[in-house]
Amino acid sequence: IRALEDNVAKYEQKFGKIEEASVPESSLGFQVERQ
């Protein structure tokens, strides 16, 4: 779980907080996975 939190922290630094739904999913690379 700790490693996952570290990864989230890195993503927050790169893309801004992931918790915000306003972030385009395509920019995070998740769009293909969700379809």
mmCIF file as Biopython writes it, N, C-alpha, C and O atoms, coordinates in Angstrom:
data_model
#
loop_
_atom_site.group_PDB
_atom_site.id
_atom_site.type_symbol
_atom_site.label_atom_id
_atom_site.label_alt_id
_atom_site.label_comp_id
_atom_site.label_asym_id
_atom_site.label_entity_id
_atom_site.label_seq_id
_atom_site.pdbx_PDB_ins_code
_atom_site.Cartn_x
_atom_site.Cartn_y
_atom_site.Cartn_z
_atom_site.occupancy
_atom_site.B_iso_or_equiv
_atom_site.auth_seq_id
_atom_site.auth_asym_id
_atom_site.pdbx_PDB_model_num
ATOM 1   N N  . ILE A ? 1  ? 0.854   -1.202 0.000   1.0 0.0 1  A 1 
ATOM 2   C CA . ILE A ? 1  ? 0.000   0.000  0.000   1.0 0.0 1  A 1 
ATOM 3   C C  . ILE A ? 1  ? 0.885   1.245  0.000   1.0 0.0 1  A 1 
ATOM 4   O O  . ILE A ? 1  ? 0.558   2.236  -0.653  1.0 0.0 1  A 1 
ATOM 5   N N  . ARG A ? 2  ? 1.984   1.202  0.716   1.0 0.0 2  A 1 
ATOM 6   C CA . ARG A ? 2  ? 2.855   2.376  0.805   1.0 0.0 2  A 1 
ATOM 7   C C  . ARG A ? 2  ? 3.423   2.723  -0.567  1.0 0.0 2  A 1 
ATOM 8   O O  . ARG A ? 2  ? 3.523   3.896  -0.929  1.0 0.0 2  A 1 
ATOM 9   N N  . ALA A ? 3  ? 3.795   1.687  -1.333  1.0 0.0 3  A 1 
ATOM 10  C CA . ALA A ? 3  ? 4.345   1.933  -2.669  1.0 0.0 3  A 1 
ATOM 11  C C  . ALA A ? 3  ? 3.301   2.609  -3.547  1.0 0.0 3  A 1 
ATOM 12  O O  . ALA A ? 3  ? 3.628   3.499  -4.333  1.0 0.0 3  A 1 
ATOM 13  N N  . LEU A ? 4  ? 2.054   2.194  -3.416  1.0 0.0 4  A 1 
ATOM 14  C CA . LEU A ? 4  ? 0.981   2.792  -4.209  1.0 0.0 4  A 1 
ATOM 15  C C  . LEU A ? 4  ? 0.837   4.268  -3.863  1.0 0.0 4  A 1 
ATOM 16  O O  . LEU A ? 4  ? 0.648   5.103  -4.748  1.0 0.0 4  A 1 
ATOM 17  N N  . GLU A ? 5  ? 0.926   4.590  -2.575  1.0 0.0 5  A 1 
ATOM 18  C CA . GLU A ? 5  ? 0.826   5.989  -2.152  1.0 0.0 5  A 1 
ATOM 19  C C  . GLU A ? 5  ? 1.969   6.803  -2.744  1.0 0.0 5  A 1 
ATOM 20  O O  . GLU A ? 5  ? 1.773   7.954  -3.134  1.0 0.0 5  A 1 
ATOM 21  N N  . ASP A ? 6  ? 3.163   6.214  -2.815  1.0 0.0 6  A 1 
ATOM 22  C CA . ASP A ? 6  ? 4.301   6.920  -3.396  1.0 0.0 6  A 1 
ATOM 23  C C  . ASP A ? 6  ? 4.054   7.190  -4.872  1.0 0.0 6  A 1 
ATOM 24  O O  . ASP A ? 6  ? 4.374   8.268  -5.373  1.0 0.0 6  A 1 
ATOM 25  N N  . ASN A ? 7  ? 3.479   6.203  -5.573  1.0 0.0 7  A 1 
ATOM 26  C CA . ASN A ? 7  ? 3.179   6.392  -6.992  1.0 0.0 7  A 1 
ATOM 27  C C  . ASN A ? 7  ? 2.154   7.496  -7.177  1.0 0.0 7  A 1 
ATOM 28  O O  . ASN A ? 7  ? 2.279   8.308  -8.094  1.0 0.0 7  A 1 
ATOM 29  N N  . VAL A ? 8  ? 1.145   7.537  -6.323  1.0 0.0 8  A 1 
ATOM 30  C CA . VAL A ? 8  ? 0.124   8.589  -6.405  1.0 0.0 8  A 1 
ATOM 31  C C  . VAL A ? 8  ? 0.772   9.950  -6.192  1.0 0.0 8  A 1 
ATOM 32  O O  . VAL A ? 8  ? 0.434   10.913 -6.880  1.0 0.0 8  A 1 
ATOM 33  N N  . ALA A ? 9  ? 1.687   10.035 -5.255  1.0 0.0 9  A 1 
ATOM 34  C CA . ALA A ? 9  ? 2.365   11.302 -4.987  1.0 0.0 9  A 1 
ATOM 35  C C  . ALA A ? 9  ? 3.140   11.753 -6.220  1.0 0.0 9  A 1 
ATOM 36  O O  . ALA A ? 9  ? 3.157   12.940 -6.543  1.0 0.0 9  A 1 
ATOM 37  N N  . LYS A ? 10 ? 3.779   10.810 -6.910  1.0 0.0 10 A 1 
ATOM 38  C CA . LYS A ? 10 ? 4.520   11.156 -8.125  1.0 0.0 10 A 1 
ATOM 39  C C  . LYS A ? 10 ? 3.570   11.641 -9.207  1.0 0.0 10 A 1 
ATOM 40  O O  . LYS A ? 10 ? 3.873   12.604 -9.911  1.0 0.0 10 A 1 
ATOM 41  N N  . TYR A ? 11 ? 2.416   10.978 -9.347  1.0 0.0 11 A 1 
ATOM 42  C CA . TYR A ? 11 ? 1.432   11.410 -10.346 1.0 0.0 11 A 1 
ATOM 43  C C  . TYR A ? 11 ? 0.893   12.790 -10.011 1.0 0.0 11 A 1 
ATOM 44  O O  . TYR A ? 11 ? 0.651   13.598 -10.908 1.0 0.0 11 A 1 
ATOM 45  N N  . GLU A ? 12 ? 0.703   13.068 -8.719  1.0 0.0 12 A 1 
ATOM 46  C CA . GLU A ? 12 ? 0.194   14.379 -8.321  1.0 0.0 12 A 1 
ATOM 47  C C  . GLU A ? 12 ? 1.199   15.460 -8.700  1.0 0.0 12 A 1 
ATOM 48  O O  . GLU A ? 12 ? 0.810   16.549 -9.121  1.0 0.0 12 A 1 
ATOM 49  N N  . GLN A ? 13 ? 2.483   15.167 -8.553  1.0 0.0 13 A 1 
ATOM 50  C CA . GLN A ? 13 ? 3.499   16.146 -8.927  1.0 0.0 13 A 1 
ATOM 51  C C  . GLN A ? 13 ? 3.508   16.347 -10.436 1.0 0.0 13 A 1 
ATOM 52  O O  . GLN A ? 13 ? 3.730   17.461 -10.913 1.0 0.0 13 A 1 
ATOM 53  N N  . LYS A ? 14 ? 3.268   15.273 -11.194 1.0 0.0 14 A 1 
ATOM 54  C CA . LYS A ? 14 ? 3.351   15.336 -12.648 1.0 0.0 14 A 1 
ATOM 55  C C  . LYS A ? 14 ? 2.099   15.948 -13.267 1.0 0.0 14 A 1 
ATOM 56  O O  . LYS A ? 14 ? 2.193   16.825 -14.126 1.0 0.0 14 A 1 
ATOM 57  N N  . PHE A ? 15 ? 0.942   15.493 -12.837 1.0 0.0 15 A 1 
ATOM 58  C CA . PHE A ? 15 ? -0.306  15.871 -13.508 1.0 0.0 15 A 1 
ATOM 59  C C  . PHE A ? 15 ? -1.212  16.735 -12.644 1.0 0.0 15 A 1 
ATOM 60  O O  . PHE A ? 15 ? -2.237  17.220 -13.123 1.0 0.0 15 A 1 
ATOM 61  N N  . GLY A ? 16 ? -0.853  16.937 -11.378 1.0 0.0 16 A 1 
ATOM 62  C CA . GLY A ? 16 ? -1.784  17.577 -10.460 1.0 0.0 16 A 1 
ATOM 63  C C  . GLY A ? 16 ? -2.541  16.487 -9.728  1.0 0.0 16 A 1 
ATOM 64  O O  . GLY A ? 16 ? -2.374  15.306 -10.031 1.0 0.0 16 A 1 
ATOM 65  N N  . LYS A ? 17 ? -3.358  16.860 -8.781  1.0 0.0 17 A 1 
ATOM 66  C CA . LYS A ? 17 ? -4.028  15.849 -7.958  1.0 0.0 17 A 1 
ATOM 67  C C  . LYS A ? 17 ? -4.971  14.993 -8.788  1.0 0.0 17 A 1 
ATOM 68  O O  . LYS A ? 17 ? -5.842  15.514 -9.485  1.0 0.0 17 A 1 
ATOM 69  N N  . ILE A ? 18 ? -4.795  13.665 -8.710  1.0 0.0 18 A 1 
ATOM 70  C CA . ILE A ? 18 ? -5.636  12.738 -9.477  1.0 0.0 18 A 1 
ATOM 71  C C  . ILE A ? 18 ? -7.067  12.744 -8.934  1.0 0.0 18 A 1 
ATOM 72  O O  . ILE A ? 18 ? -8.011  12.439 -9.663  1.0 0.0 18 A 1 
ATOM 73  N N  . GLU A ? 19 ? -7.223  13.087 -7.665  1.0 0.0 19 A 1 
ATOM 74  C CA . GLU A ? 19 ? -8.560  13.045 -7.068  1.0 0.0 19 A 1 
ATOM 75  C C  . GLU A ? 19 ? -9.532  13.965 -7.799  1.0 0.0 19 A 1 
ATOM 76  O O  . GLU A ? 19 ? -10.741 13.734 -7.785  1.0 0.0 19 A 1 
ATOM 77  N N  . GLU A ? 20 ? -8.996  15.020 -8.447  1.0 0.0 20 A 1 
ATOM 78  C CA . GLU A ? 20 ? -9.881  15.953 -9.148  1.0 0.0 20 A 1 
ATOM 79  C C  . GLU A ? 20 ? -10.401 15.308 -10.422 1.0 0.0 20 A 1 
ATOM 80  O O  . GLU A ? 20 ? -9.616  14.930 -11.292 1.0 0.0 20 A 1 
ATOM 81  N N  . ALA A ? 21 ? -11.699 15.180 -10.537 1.0 0.0 21 A 1 
ATOM 82  C CA . ALA A ? 21 ? -12.305 14.534 -11.701 1.0 0.0 21 A 1 
ATOM 83  C C  . ALA A ? 21 ? -12.144 15.390 -12.949 1.0 0.0 21 A 1 
ATOM 84  O O  . ALA A ? 21 ? -12.355 14.907 -14.061 1.0 0.0 21 A 1 
ATOM 85  N N  . SER A ? 22 ? -11.768 16.672 -12.775 1.0 0.0 22 A 1 
ATOM 86  C CA . SER A ? 22 ? -11.644 17.573 -13.917 1.0 0.0 22 A 1 
ATOM 87  C C  . SER A ? 22 ? -10.427 17.236 -14.775 1.0 0.0 22 A 1 
ATOM 88  O O  . SER A ? 22 ? -10.309 17.714 -15.903 1.0 0.0 22 A 1 
ATOM 89  N N  . VAL A ? 23 ? -9.516  16.407 -14.239 1.0 0.0 23 A 1 
ATOM 90  C CA . VAL A ? 23 ? -8.325  16.040 -15.012 1.0 0.0 23 A 1 
ATOM 91  C C  . VAL A ? 23 ? -8.720  15.099 -16.142 1.0 0.0 23 A 1 
ATOM 92  O O  . VAL A ? 23 ? -9.325  14.058 -15.886 1.0 0.0 23 A 1 
ATOM 93  N N  . PRO A ? 24 ? -8.394  15.441 -17.382 1.0 0.0 24 A 1 
ATOM 94  C CA . PRO A ? 24 ? -8.741  14.571 -18.521 1.0 0.0 24 A 1 
ATOM 95  C C  . PRO A ? 24 ? -8.112  13.193 -18.355 1.0 0.0 24 A 1 
ATOM 96  O O  . PRO A ? 24 ? -6.907  13.085 -18.124 1.0 0.0 24 A 1 
ATOM 97  N N  . GLU A ? 25 ? -8.910  12.151 -18.470 1.0 0.0 25 A 1 
ATOM 98  C CA . GLU A ? 25 ? -8.392  10.792 -18.296 1.0 0.0 25 A 1 
ATOM 99  C C  . GLU A ? 25 ? -7.388  10.446 -19.387 1.0 0.0 25 A 1 
ATOM 100 O O  . GLU A ? 25 ? -6.439  9.699  -19.147 1.0 0.0 25 A 1 
ATOM 101 N N  . SER A ? 26 ? -7.596  10.988 -20.591 1.0 0.0 26 A 1 
ATOM 102 C CA . SER A ? 26 ? -6.699  10.666 -21.699 1.0 0.0 26 A 1 
ATOM 103 C C  . SER A ? 26 ? -5.280  11.129 -21.386 1.0 0.0 26 A 1 
ATOM 104 O O  . SER A ? 26 ? -4.320  10.467 -21.782 1.0 0.0 26 A 1 
ATOM 105 N N  . SER A ? 27 ? -5.127  12.246 -20.687 1.0 0.0 27 A 1 
ATOM 106 C CA . SER A ? 27 ? -3.801  12.762 -20.373 1.0 0.0 27 A 1 
ATOM 107 C C  . SER A ? 27 ? -3.096  11.855 -19.376 1.0 0.0 27 A 1 
ATOM 108 O O  . SER A ? 27 ? -1.867  11.830 -19.314 1.0 0.0 27 A 1 
ATOM 109 N N  . LEU A ? 28 ? -3.873  11.108 -18.596 1.0 0.0 28 A 1 
ATOM 110 C CA . LEU A ? 28 ? -3.286  10.193 -17.626 1.0 0.0 28 A 1 
ATOM 111 C C  . LEU A ? 28 ? -3.015  8.824  -18.234 1.0 0.0 28 A 1 
ATOM 112 O O  . LEU A ? 28 ? -2.375  7.981  -17.604 1.0 0.0 28 A 1 
ATOM 113 N N  . GLY A ? 29 ? -3.498  8.593  -19.459 1.0 0.0 29 A 1 
ATOM 114 C CA . GLY A ? 29 ? -3.259  7.320  -20.124 1.0 0.0 29 A 1 
ATOM 115 C C  . GLY A ? 29 ? -4.244  6.250  -19.702 1.0 0.0 29 A 1 
ATOM 116 O O  . GLY A ? 29 ? -3.992  5.067  -19.928 1.0 0.0 29 A 1 
ATOM 117 N N  . PHE A ? 30 ? -5.375  6.634  -19.088 1.0 0.0 30 A 1 
ATOM 118 C CA . PHE A ? 30 ? -6.345  5.646  -18.608 1.0 0.0 30 A 1 
ATOM 119 C C  . PHE A ? 30 ? -7.509  5.462  -19.572 1.0 0.0 30 A 1 
ATOM 120 O O  . PHE A ? 30 ? -8.307  4.540  -19.407 1.0 0.0 30 A 1 
ATOM 121 N N  . GLN A ? 31 ? -7.616  6.333  -20.579 1.0 0.0 31 A 1 
ATOM 122 C CA . GLN A ? 31 ? -8.794  6.320  -21.443 1.0 0.0 31 A 1 
ATOM 123 C C  . GLN A ? 31 ? -8.995  4.956  -22.096 1.0 0.0 31 A 1 
ATOM 124 O O  . GLN A ? 31 ? -10.112 4.438  -22.112 1.0 0.0 31 A 1 
ATOM 125 N N  . VAL A ? 32 ? -7.933  4.371  -22.632 1.0 0.0 32 A 1 
ATOM 126 C CA . VAL A ? 32 ? -8.044  3.092  -23.326 1.0 0.0 32 A 1 
ATOM 127 C C  . VAL A ? 32 ? -8.469  1.992  -22.358 1.0 0.0 32 A 1 
ATOM 128 O O  . VAL A ? 32 ? -9.277  1.130  -22.705 1.0 0.0 32 A 1 
ATOM 129 N N  . GLU A ? 33 ? -7.921  2.026  -21.136 1.0 0.0 33 A 1 
ATOM 130 C CA . GLU A ? 33 ? -8.242  0.973  -20.168 1.0 0.0 33 A 1 
ATOM 131 C C  . GLU A ? 33 ? -9.708  1.019  -19.764 1.0 0.0 33 A 1 
ATOM 132 O O  . GLU A ? 33 ? -10.309 -0.027 -19.518 1.0 0.0 33 A 1 
ATOM 133 N N  . ARG A ? 34 ? -10.298 2.213  -19.690 1.0 0.0 34 A 1 
ATOM 134 C CA . ARG A ? 34 ? -11.665 2.317  -19.190 1.0 0.0 34 A 1 
ATOM 135 C C  . ARG A ? 34 ? -12.690 1.923  -20.237 1.0 0.0 34 A 1 
ATOM 136 O O  . ARG A ? 34 ? -13.812 1.562  -19.884 1.0 0.0 34 A 1 
ATOM 137 N N  . GLN A ? 35 ? -12.341 1.980  -21.508 1.0 0.0 35 A 1 
ATOM 138 C CA . GLN A ? 35 ? -13.330 1.707  -22.555 1.0 0.0 35 A 1 
ATOM 139 C C  . GLN A ? 35 ? -13.687 0.244  -22.651 1.0 0.0 35 A 1 
ATOM 140 O O  . GLN A ? 35 ? -14.507 -0.139 -23.486 1.0 0.0 35 A 1 
#
